[in-house]
Structure formats: C-alpha cells, structure tokens
Amino acid sequence: MTNISGLLIDPNTLPGDRLKNNAGVARTQLAQTANAPLPILPWQWRTWDTALILPAAAANDDLGNVPGTFGTNVYTLQAGDLKNAGATTRYALTHIAIPEYYDDAQTVTLRLRAGMETTVASSSCTIDAVVYEMGDDGTPSADLCATSAQDMNSLTEANLDFTITATSLVGGDVLECRVAIACNDSGTGTAVTPVLYKATLLFDARG
C-alpha cells in the first residue's frame, strides 16, 4: 500500500487511465505480455550461404520464395516438387532483431507453420531450425534452438514450435536463423511440395 495525502492505494489495483502520460513507471513494473508475436515477412528470407534474395522457385539447396496471386493466395517458402527426388534438403536464412520491449531472458519461441501440398512424401519430410545470437563482435553464440527437427509430412498445415534458449537474450539482440526442410520421396506420381506458410517469433514482452 502507498500512502498519498492520507489515502491508502494498492498499486496492484490502480487503473491505467489514472496515470499521466509521462508517469515515471519503470518497464519492470508493467505486466508481462506472454508470447507477443513478431511476424517474419517473406522477403526477409535469404539464401543461407550467400545472403542473396531467394529465387522464385526452389533450386539447388535453396528454398523458393514463391509469389502468390494478389487477393487469392500469399507468398510462401517452398521446397519445390520433390516427388521421386530422394533425400533432398533445402534452406533459407533470416536475421531477427528482438524488440527492445522484450522481457530479458524470458520465453522466446520460433513458430513455423508448415505442411505439404498435393501429396505427402512417401518416406518423410521434416523442418528444422538453427538459431544463433549474433555477438557485438560478429561472433555467433552456440545454437540456441533446443528443439529437434519436426515432422511436417501432412496435408494439414500445423504450427511447429521451436524453443529458443533465452538465458542470455535481451532486447536489441539479433538472432541469425536458418530453417531447413528435409524431404525424402520415391515412387510418387503426383506433386510432393513442402511449404512453409508462415514464420513468427513469439517472445515475452513488457511495455
């Protein structure tokens, strides 16, 4: 309780609209917002080894940034039609700046919404992530992704969450993230196309 002019006020029940716009409230005193979303936009992805813009169609070891039809469907990252291609892995890279209102060292999750179009792979298809914190001297940390590759071999797209070890993370840190889609198919007569529909960084925030 706080005594102001003889009144006892519980700071936990003080309504926000009673505060001045310039009230000196520290961010640590604000309520935490769990899993605030930071979308990763399609054009933020690059080739993993040259940092060039992704091709419009998957090629070599690069995912394709496939444009949609305006008003009908959206940009997606695709591994191309991999029917009868055997074991094939394709990648994409991005850098994510953690917002300054991140609640330091609290939960960070990379959410990848992925699935297959037309036909599932005859053997397997997985998606994986490797995430490094970029040091101020340009040196990366160890891999912070604590989740192993996950199954995406389904015609029903799903959110696949990858836990990021956040012990040393603070607002303003930059994460270097590479995703890999690994597909293995043989003997399939119709298209086998792995798709990353959406990517989002979820983080605990204050402010």
C-alpha positions in Angstrom: 0.0 0.0 0.0 1.1 3.6 -0.7 0.1 6.5 1.5 -0.8 9.6 -0.6 -2.3 12.5 1.3 -3.7 10.2 3.9 -5.1 7.7 1.3 -4.0 4.1 1.1 -3.7 3.0 -2.5 -2.9 -0.5 -3.6 -0.6 -0.2 -6.7 -1.9 -3.5 -8.0 -5.4 -2.1 -8.5 -4.5 1.4 -9.7 -6.3 1.8 -13.1 -4.1 2.6 -16.0 -6.3 5.5 -17.1 -5.4 7.3 -13.9 -1.8 7.5 -14.8 -0.3 10.6 -16.5 1.1 10.1 -20.0 4.5 10.9 -18.6 4.2 8.9 -15.4 7.6 7.5 -14.3 6.6 3.9 -14.4 9.6 1.5 -15.0 9.1 -1.2 -17.6 9.8 -3.8 -15.0 6.7 -2.6 -13.2 4.4 -3.3 -16.1 2.5 -6.6 -16.6 4.2 -9.1 -18.8 2.6 -10.0 -22.2 3.3 -13.6 -22.9 4.1 -14.8 -26.5 3.9 -11.4 -28.2 4.1 -12.1 -32.0 6.8 -10.7 -34.3 6.0 -11.8 -37.9 8.9 -12.7 -40.1 8.0 -11.3 -43.5 8.5 -13.4 -46.7 11.1 -11.0 -48.2 13.2 -11.1 -45.1 14.4 -14.6 -46.0 17.6 -15.0 -48.0 19.8 -17.8 -49.4 21.6 -19.3 -46.4 25.2 -19.2 -47.7 25.3 -16.1 -49.9 22.6 -13.9 -48.4 21.1 -13.2 -51.8 17.4 -12.9 -52.4 15.7 -16.3 -52.6 14.8 -17.5 -56.0 11.1 -17.5 -57.0 11.4 -21.3 -57.4 13.4 -23.6 -55.2 16.8 -24.6 -56.7 19.9 -26.4 -55.6 19.9 -26.2 -51.8 17.7 -23.1 -51.6 14.0 -22.8 -50.7 12.0 -20.7 -53.2 10.1 -17.6 -52.2 7.0 -18.3 -54.3 4.8 -15.3 -55.0 1.1 -15.7 -54.7 -1.7 -14.2 -56.6 -2.8 -10.9 -55.1 -6.1 -11.3 -53.3 -6.1 -15.0 -53.8 -3.1 -16.5 -52.0 0.1 -15.2 -50.3 3.9 -15.6 -50.6 5.2 -18.8 -49.2 8.5 -20.5 -48.9 8.5 -23.8 -50.8 11.0 -26.6 -51.3 9.6 -27.3 -54.9 8.1 -30.5 -56.2 10.2 -33.3 -54.7 8.4 -36.3 -55.9 10.9 -39.1 -56.7 13.8 -36.7 -55.8 15.1 -39.0 -53.0 16.6 -37.3 -49.9 16.7 -33.5 -50.5 17.4 -30.7 -48.1 16.8 -27.0 -48.8 17.4 -23.9 -46.7 16.5 -20.3 -46.1 18.2 -17.7 -43.7 16.9 -14.6 -41.9 18.0 -12.2 -39.2 15.6 -11.2 -36.5 16.0 -8.2 -34.2 14.5 -8.8 -30.8 12.4 -5.7 -29.9 13.6 -3.5 -27.1 10.4 -4.2 -25.1 11.4 -7.9 -24.8 11.4 -9.1 -21.2 15.0 -10.0 -20.9 15.9 -13.7 -20.6 12.2 -14.7 -20.8 10.5 -17.1 -23.2 11.3 -17.0 -26.9 9.8 -19.4 -29.5 10.2 -19.7 -33.2 6.8 -20.8 -34.7 6.9 -22.3 -38.2 3.5 -23.1 -39.8 4.3 -25.8 -42.3 2.8 -28.7 -44.3 2.6 -30.4 -47.7 0.7 -29.6 -50.8 -0.9 -32.1 -53.1 0.7 -35.3 -51.7 2.7 -36.3 -48.7 6.2 -37.7 -49.1 6.5 -41.5 -49.3 9.2 -41.6 -46.7 9.5 -38.4 -44.6 9.6 -34.7 -44.6 10.8 -32.6 -41.6 11.5 -28.9 -40.8 14.3 -27.8 -38.5 15.8 -24.6 -37.3 19.3 -23.4 -36.2 19.4 -20.1 -34.3 22.4 -18.1 -33.2 22.7 -14.9 -31.2 24.9 -12.5 -33.1 27.6 -11.1 -30.8 28.7 -7.5 -30.9 32.0 -8.6 -32.4 30.3 -10.6 -35.1 30.9 -13.9 -33.4 27.8 -16.2 -33.1 26.8 -18.0 -30.0 26.2 -21.7 -29.8 23.0 -22.9 -31.4 20.1 -21.7 -29.2 17.4 -23.8 -30.7 16.6 -26.5 -28.2 14.0 -28.4 -30.3 14.9 -31.1 -32.8 13.6 -31.4 -36.4 9.8 -31.8 -36.5 7.5 -33.8 -38.8 5.7 -31.7 -41.4 4.6 -34.6 -43.7 0.9 -33.8 -43.6 -1.6 -32.2 -46.0 -3.0 -30.3 -43.0 -0.6 -27.4 -42.1 0.3 -27.0 -38.5 2.2 -24.7 -36.1 5.5 -26.3 -35.2 7.2 -24.5 -32.2 10.9 -24.4 -31.7 12.1 -23.4 -28.2 15.0 -20.8 -28.1 17.3 -20.9 -25.1 16.9 -17.3 -23.9 19.1 -17.2 -20.8 21.4 -14.6 -22.3 19.0 -12.7 -24.6 18.0 -9.1 -24.1 16.0 -6.6 -26.1 18.0 -5.4 -29.2 19.8 -8.7 -29.7 19.9 -10.1 -33.3 19.2 -13.7 -34.0 20.5 -15.4 -37.1 18.1 -18.2 -38.1 18.3 -20.9 -40.7 15.4 -23.2 -41.5 15.9 -26.5 -43.3 13.3 -28.6 -45.0 14.4 -32.2 -45.5 12.2 -34.4 -47.7 12.7 -38.0 -48.9 10.3 -39.3 -51.5 10.4 -42.1 -54.1 7.8 -43.7 -56.3 5.1 -41.0 -56.0 3.1 -40.0 -59.1 1.8 -36.6 -58.0 3.5 -33.4 -56.7 5.2 -33.6 -53.3 5.7 -30.0 -52.3 6.8 -29.0 -48.7 5.6 -25.5 -47.8 6.5 -23.0 -45.0 3.4 -20.9 -44.9 4.3 -18.5 -42.1 7.1 -17.8 -39.6 6.7 -15.9 -36.3 9.0 -15.1 -33.4 7.0 -15.3 -30.1 8.5 -13.6 -27.1 7.5 -12.4 -23.6 7.2 -8.6 -23.6 6.8 -5.7 -21.1 5.6 -2.4 -22.4 
